Amino acid sequence: MPRNQFERCIFALITVVITVHAYVFYSLYVVNGSVLMEVTGQSSVLSAINAQGGVYMVGRMVPIWAVVVLEFVLAYTLEMVMGSPCSFKLACKVFDPKTTHPVLFESAIICATVGLMCPAMSFIAAFLYYPYYAGFSVLTLLANFLKLVCLNFPFAFFTQLFFIQPFVRTAFKTIFRRNKKQA
């Protein structure tokens, strides 16, 4: 889809904006929502987050907007440095982009991206959300990392393959429609 570096940056930007919000919602509401409400005695997840003074990250409570901003910066950087270039190369090792149907090739890129980005972001999240108040242990870090991969991978795979990437590709085609007509 993206033909040059600028378009690749815009494609990654759209993807990461949607993805980070989806994962923050998934982590806070779906995975940890009931625990947050139980611990604080609140009736909604957002009021539970506000009651505890934010989200526990890097050893302190931070506002939810800071979580989104930090995860956005990390995810965008990782996507530009590793996710996009490596997933395209992996897909090209299995399929020839000139002879493979575009839907199959794009699906291969999405699967490769999820396979790379999910473990990488889960490892970063294992550091960010580590319970530093209990001391640091490499085994606890690895256990948290594996838990995050197991929780995040199915969500990442299905949302990217069936919802996020089709939406991003449609939005991208709409934004860059004039450029393709001129070319």
N, C-alpha and C positions, 0 to 999 in steps of 0.2 A: 504493500500500500504506500508507505512513505517513499518518496523518490530521492530525497536529499536530506542533509543533516537538519535543516530547519523543520521540514515536515516530520522527521523522526522525533525531534524534540517536542513538537506540538502533539503528535500522536501519544508519546509517553506522558506528557502533561495531562491530557484528557484522561488517559487510562489511570494514572496514579491518583488524580483528584477523586475520581469515582471509587477506586479500589480502597484508598485509605479510609474514606468515610464509611464504606461498607464494612471494613474490618474492625474499625473502632466500634461501630454499632454492634457487630457480631460479638466482639470480645466482651464489651461492657454489658450489653443487654441479654444476649442469648447464652453465652458461656458463664458469665459471672453475675448476671442480674439478680437472680434469686438469693445468692449469697450476700450481695451488697445490701439488698432490702432486709434480709434477716438480721445481719449484723447491726444495721443502723435503726431498724424498726420502722423504716419508711415504707410507704405504699407504692412508690414508683422508683425506678432505677435512677432517673435524673435527680430526684430529691434525695435519694440515698447518696449519690455522688456529691451533691452539694452539702449534705449533712456531715460527711466525713472530711470535707474540705478539699475535694478534688479526687484525682486518681493517683494511686501509689505508683510512682515511677522514679527510678534512679535514687531510691532511698528517701524520698519525701513526697508529700502530696502536691500535685500540680493541677492547675485548672484543665478542664477537658480540651479547651482550645489549644493549649500547649502540647497536649498529647497528639492532636491532629497535625499541628505544624511540624513537630519533631518527626513524627512518622512519615509525613509527606516528604520532608527534606531527605530523610534516609532512603525511602522507597524510590524517589525520583533519581537520586544519585546512583543507587544500585541498579535501577532499570537502565539508565543510560550507559553505565560502565560495564555491567555484566548481562543483565536480562535480555535486552534487545539484540545485541551483537551475537551473543552465544546461542540464543534460542534459534536465530536464523541459521547459523552455521550447523547446529544440530539437526534442524529440519532438512537442510540441504544434504546432509550426509545420508539421510534415509530416502528423500524424495528429490527428484529433479524439478525445480520450479518451472521449467519451460514445458515439461510434458505432463506434470501432475495437475489434476483439476484444482483450481484455486481454493475451493472450500476445503479440500483435503489438506492442501499445503498450509493454509491459514490455521486449520485445526492442529496440525503438527507443530506449528510455531507456538500456538497458545499452550499446548500440552508441555512443550519444552520450557516455555517461560514459567509456567506454574511449577514444573519440576525443579527449576533453578531458584526461582524467587521465593517460593514457600519455605524451603529449609533455610535459606539465607536470612530472610526477614524473621523467621521463627528464632533463629540463633541470636539475632540482634535483640528481639523482644525478650528472650530469656535473660539477657543482660539488663535491659531497661526495667523489667518488672521483677527482677530477682528480689527475694525477701532479705535485703541487706541487714535488717534489724536482727536477724537470727544468726549473723555471721556468714562467712562465705565458704562454700564447699564446691569443688569442681563436680563432684557426683550429683549434688543437688542441681547445679547448673545444667548438666547433661540430662538429668531426669526432667527438668522443666522444659528443656529444648525438645526432647522427644515427645513430651505431652503436648506442647504447642504444635509440633508438626502433625501429630495425630488428630488434633482438633481442627487445625487450619487447612490441611491438605484437601479433604473432601469439599469443604466450603469453597476454597480457592478454585479447585478444578471445575466444579459445576457452575459457580457464578461466572468465572472467566469464560468458560466454553459456551455457555448458553445465554448469558445475560449481558455481562459487562463488555466483552469484546464485540459481540454483534452490534451493541449500541454505539460503542466507540467507533467502529468501522463505518457505520451509517453516518454518524456525526462528522467524521473525518471526510467522507466522500462529499457530504453537503458543504462543508467549509471550503474544500479545495476543488469544487466542481468547475469553477472558471478556469483554473490552471489546466485541468485535464482537457477541457474543450479547446483551449488554445494550443495545447500540445498535439 
